[in-house]
Amino acid sequence: MNSQTDTIKPIILIVDDTPMNIQVLSKMLNSTYDVRIATRGDKALEIARSKKYKPDLILLDIMMPEMDGYEVCRQLKSNSDTAAIPVIFVTAKSEIEDETKGFSLGAVDYIIKPFHMPIVQARIQTHLRLSQQAKLLEEYAFLDPLTHLFNRRKFDMVFEEEWRRALRNHEPLSLCMIDIDFFKGYNDTLGHGEGDICLQQVASTISKSSSRGGELAVRYGGEEFIVLLPHCDEESAYSSGENIRESVEALRIGHPHSDISSVVTVSVGCATVYPTHKTIDMKNLVKLADDALYQAKQNGRNRVEKGIK
C-alpha cells in the first residue's frame, strides 16, 4: 500500500458507469485520498494492473454494461498482481444472495446506495488499515530477522516470476551467489555477536550494491547470499559481482583468521542463462552460480567467477 503520509495519499479507484455516483464519492474522498475513476470494467482492470496508479482499494459498482462488477472482481482476484487489492462492492441491491456472491468472489465489504457518508468513510479506513497490516505481516514473513534482507522463501517466489518473464520475453536472467570467506574462523575467534554484526554489515553492502530496479538481494543461508538480476547479461552480471566484492572489501572489517586478507572478503559466483522451455530450467541456473562460487573458492577466494554452461 502507498505510504499514508502528508505527501502520498492512498489511491482509491472508483468504478461506476453512473456520473452522479462518481461525483458524490469523489467529492467525499478527494481531500483524503488520491481518487482514480473508471466507468468501464476493462478500464478498471487496466488501472488496477498498472504499476504507477495501482489502487490501494477499489469501490466497485455491480451493475455495469458489458462487464459487471462481479466479473471485474473475479478477474482481479485471479491475477496475483491485483488479488490483494481490497474490493468494496457498491450496489443498490441488498439481497443476501448478492452479498454471498460478492464475498465468495473475494470482496471485503458492501456499500449500499444511497450513500451514508460517515459509513462509507469508516469502511474505507477500516479496510485500508487491515490491508496495510496484512502487507506488513507478509513482508515480515519474507524477511531474514538478522540482516533484514529477504529470505529464501521470497527468493523462490520472485525467482519463479522472473523466470517466467524472461522466458516470455526472451531475456537473460542472472544470479550472483556470494559467500563470506573463512567466516567460521571469524565466528570462532571473535564470537557469534561480532559474527552477527559482520553479517549485517555485509548484507547491507550487498543490498546497496544491488539496488537497481528488479534486483533482489537475499540471505540464502548462513554466511551465503544470492542476488537475482533480471534482464542482466553475462558481462553485466560479472560487473555486479565484482562491484559487490569490492564494496565488501572496502568495508575494512578486520578478519584475524583469514588466509587471504586482513579484512573480511567474499567470493562470488555469477551465472546467466536465456530461459527456454526445453533445454534449461531454474535449477540449472542456481547450479551454474553455485559451481562458479565453488570455482572462486578453489581459485583463491576474494574473486568473482563466471558459471560455465
C-alpha positions in Angstrom: 0.0 0.0 0.0 1.2 3.5 -0.6 2.6 5.3 2.4 -0.1 7.3 4.1 2.0 10.5 4.6 1.2 14.1 4.1 2.5 13.9 0.5 1.5 10.4 -0.6 -2.2 9.6 -0.3 -3.7 6.1 -0.7 -5.2 5.6 -4.1 -8.9 4.8 -4.3 -10.3 3.6 -7.6 -14.0 4.3 -8.1 -15.6 2.1 -10.8 -19.1 3.1 -11.8 -20.9 3.9 -15.0 -23.1 6.5 -13.4 -21.6 10.0 -13.3 -23.7 11.1 -10.3 -22.3 8.2 -8.2 -18.8 9.1 -9.2 -19.3 12.7 -8.4 -20.7 12.1 -5.0 -18.0 9.6 -4.0 -15.2 11.7 -5.5 -16.3 14.9 -3.7 -16.3 13.0 -0.4 -12.9 11.3 -0.8 -10.8 13.8 -2.8 -9.4 15.6 0.3 -8.1 12.4 1.9 -7.3 10.1 -1.0 -5.9 10.1 -4.5 -9.1 9.3 -6.4 -9.0 7.5 -9.7 -12.0 6.8 -11.9 -13.1 4.2 -14.3 -16.5 4.0 -16.0 -16.0 0.5 -17.6 -14.8 -2.8 -16.2 -11.9 -3.2 -18.7 -10.6 0.3 -17.8 -10.8 -0.6 -14.1 -8.7 -3.7 -14.7 -6.1 -1.7 -16.7 -5.7 0.8 -13.9 -5.5 -1.9 -11.2 -2.7 -3.7 -13.1 -0.7 -0.5 -13.7 2.4 0.0 -11.5 2.1 3.8 -11.4 -1.5 4.1 -10.3 -2.2 0.7 -8.7 -5.0 1.3 -6.3 -4.9 0.6 -2.5 -8.7 0.0 -2.5 -11.4 -0.3 -5.2 -15.0 0.8 -4.9 -16.7 -1.3 -7.5 -20.3 -0.9 -8.8 -22.0 -4.2 -9.5 -24.4 -3.3 -12.3 -22.4 -2.1 -15.3 -22.8 -2.8 -19.0 -20.5 -5.2 -20.9 -18.6 -6.3 -17.9 -20.3 -6.2 -14.5 -18.7 -5.8 -11.1 -18.7 -9.5 -10.3 -16.6 -10.3 -13.4 -14.2 -7.4 -12.7 -13.8 -8.7 -9.2 -13.3 -12.3 -10.4 -10.5 -11.1 -12.8 -8.9 -9.0 -10.1 -8.7 -11.9 -7.7 -7.4 -14.4 -10.3 -4.4 -12.2 -11.0 -1.5 -12.4 -8.5 -0.7 -8.7 -9.2 -4.1 -7.5 -8.1 -5.5 -10.2 -5.9 -4.6 -8.5 -2.7 -6.4 -5.2 -3.5 -9.4 -4.9 -1.2 -12.7 -4.6 -3.2 -15.8 -3.0 -1.7 -18.9 -3.5 -3.8 -21.2 -0.5 -4.3 -24.8 -1.5 -5.0 -28.4 -0.6 -4.7 -29.2 -4.2 -4.1 -29.4 -5.6 -0.6 -30.5 -9.2 -1.1 -28.4 -11.7 0.8 -27.8 -13.8 -2.3 -25.9 -10.9 -3.9 -23.8 -10.3 -0.8 -23.0 -14.0 -0.7 -21.8 -14.0 -4.3 -19.7 -10.9 -3.8 -17.9 -12.3 -0.7 -17.4 -15.7 -2.5 -15.5 -13.8 -5.2 -13.2 -12.1 -2.7 -14.9 -8.8 -1.9 -14.3 -7.5 1.6 -17.5 -5.4 2.1 -20.6 -3.8 0.6 -21.7 -0.2 0.5 -25.4 0.3 -0.2 -26.8 3.2 -2.3 -27.9 5.8 -1.4 -24.6 6.6 0.4 -24.4 7.3 4.1 -21.1 9.3 4.1 -19.8 8.5 7.6 -20.3 4.8 7.0 -18.5 4.9 3.6 -15.6 6.8 5.2 -15.4 4.4 8.1 -15.4 1.2 6.0 -12.8 2.6 3.6 -10.5 3.5 6.5 -11.0 0.1 8.2 -10.2 -1.9 5.1 -7.2 0.2 4.2 -5.9 -0.3 7.7 -6.5 -4.1 7.5 -4.8 -4.3 4.1 -1.8 -2.4 5.4 -1.5 -4.8 8.4 -1.7 -7.8 6.1 1.0 -6.5 3.9 3.3 -5.8 6.9 2.8 -9.3 8.1 3.5 -10.7 4.7 6.7 -8.6 4.5 7.9 -9.9 7.9 7.3 -13.5 6.7 9.7 -12.8 3.8 12.4 -11.1 5.8 15.5 -12.5 7.4 15.3 -11.2 11.0 19.1 -10.7 11.4 20.1 -9.0 8.2 16.7 -7.6 7.1 17.3 -8.9 3.6 14.7 -11.0 2.0 14.8 -14.7 2.8 15.0 -17.8 0.7 11.2 -18.2 0.6 11.0 -14.7 -1.0 13.7 -15.7 -3.4 12.0 -18.8 -4.6 8.8 -16.9 -5.2 10.4 -14.0 -7.1 12.8 -16.3 -9.0 9.9 -18.2 -10.4 8.1 -15.0 -11.5 11.3 -13.6 -13.1 12.0 -16.9 -14.8 8.5 -16.9 -16.5 9.0 -13.2 -17.5 12.5 -13.9 -19.0 11.1 -17.0 -20.8 8.1 -15.0 -22.2 10.3 -12.0 -23.3 13.4 -14.0 -24.4 15.5 -12.1 -22.0 18.6 -13.1 -20.0 18.4 -13.9 -16.3 21.4 -13.9 -14.0 22.3 -14.9 -10.4 25.3 -13.9 -8.2 25.9 -16.3 -5.3 28.1 -14.8 -2.6 29.9 -16.4 0.4 31.9 -14.7 3.1 35.5 -16.1 3.1 36.6 -18.0 6.2 33.6 -16.9 8.2 33.7 -19.9 10.5 37.2 -18.7 11.7 35.8 -15.2 12.2 33.0 -16.5 14.3 35.2 -18.9 16.3 37.7 -16.2 17.1 35.5 -13.1 17.7 32.3 -14.7 18.8 28.8 -15.0 17.4 27.9 -11.5 18.5 30.6 -10.0 16.3 29.7 -12.5 13.6 26.2 -11.3 13.6 27.4 -7.7 13.2 29.6 -8.7 10.3 26.7 -10.5 8.6 24.6 -7.3 9.0 27.3 -5.1 7.5 28.0 -7.4 4.6 24.2 -7.8 3.9 23.7 -4.0 3.9 26.5 -3.6 1.5 25.2 -6.3 -0.9 21.8 -4.7 -0.7 23.1 -1.2 -1.6 25.2 -2.7 -4.4 22.1 -4.4 -5.8 19.6 -1.6 -5.8 18.7 -1.3 -9.5 15.2 -1.9 -10.5 14.1 -5.5 -10.2 17.2 -6.8 -8.5 16.7 -8.9 -5.3 19.3 -9.4 -2.6 18.6 -12.4 -0.3 20.3 -14.1 2.6 20.4 -17.6 1.2 21.5 -19.3 4.4 24.3 -18.9 7.0 27.0 -16.7 5.5 25.8 -17.2 2.0 23.8 -14.6 -0.1 22.3 -14.6 -3.5 21.4 -11.7 -5.8 18.8 -12.1 -8.6 19.5 -10.0 -11.6 16.6 -9.8 -14.2 17.3 -8.5 -17.8 21.1 -8.9 -17.0 23.5 -10.4 -19.4 26.8 -12.3 -18.6 29.1 -9.3 -18.6 26.7 -7.1 -16.6 26.3 -9.9 -14.0 30.1 -10.3 -13.7 30.3 -6.5 -13.2 27.7 -6.6 -10.5 29.5 -9.4 -8.7 32.8 -7.5 -8.9 31.1 -4.4 -7.5 29.8 -6.5 -4.6 33.2 -8.0 -3.9 34.9 -4.6 -4.0 32.3 -3.0 -1.8 32.6 -5.6 0.9 36.4 -5.5 0.9 36.1 -1.7 1.2 34.3 -2.0 4.5 37.7 -2.9 6.0 36.2 -5.2 8.6 39.2 -6.8 10.4 39.5 -10.6 10.0 42.2 -12.1 12.2 41.8 -15.6 10.8 41.5 -15.2 7.1 44.1 -17.0 5.0 43.9 -14.4 2.2 43.4 -11.0 3.7 43.5 -8.9 6.9 39.9 -7.9 6.2 36.6 -9.6 5.5 36.2 -10.6 1.9 33.7 -12.5 -0.2 33.8 -15.0 -3.1 31.2 -14.6 -5.8 29.9 -17.0 -8.5 27.9 -15.5 -11.4 25.8 -17.3 -13.9 23.5 -16.2 -16.8 21.0 -18.1 -19.0 18.3 -17.4 -21.5 15.4 -19.5 -20.2 13.9 -21.9 -22.7 11.1 -24.5 -22.4 13.2 -27.4 -23.4 16.9 -27.0 -22.7 17.3 -25.5 -19.3 15.3 -25.0 -16.1 15.6 -22.9 -12.9 17.7 -25.4 -11.1 20.3 -25.3 -13.8 20.8 -21.6 -13.2 21.3 -22.0 -9.5 23.7 -24.9 -10.0 25.7 -22.8 -12.5 26.0 -20.0 -10.0 26.9 -22.4 -7.2 29.5 -24.1 -9.3 31.0 -20.7 -10.1 31.2 -19.9 -6.4 33.0 -23.2 -5.8 35.4 -22.3 -8.5 36.0 -18.9 -7.0 36.9 -20.5 -3.7 39.2 -23.1 -5.4 41.0 -20.3 -7.3 42.0 -18.4 -4.1 38.8 -16.7 -2.9 38.1 -12.9 -2.8 37.3 -13.2 -6.5 34.4 -13.5 -9.0 34.0 -16.4 -11.4 31.5 -16.9 -14.2 29.5 -20.1 -14.5 30.4 -22.3 -17.5 27.4 -23.5 -19.4 
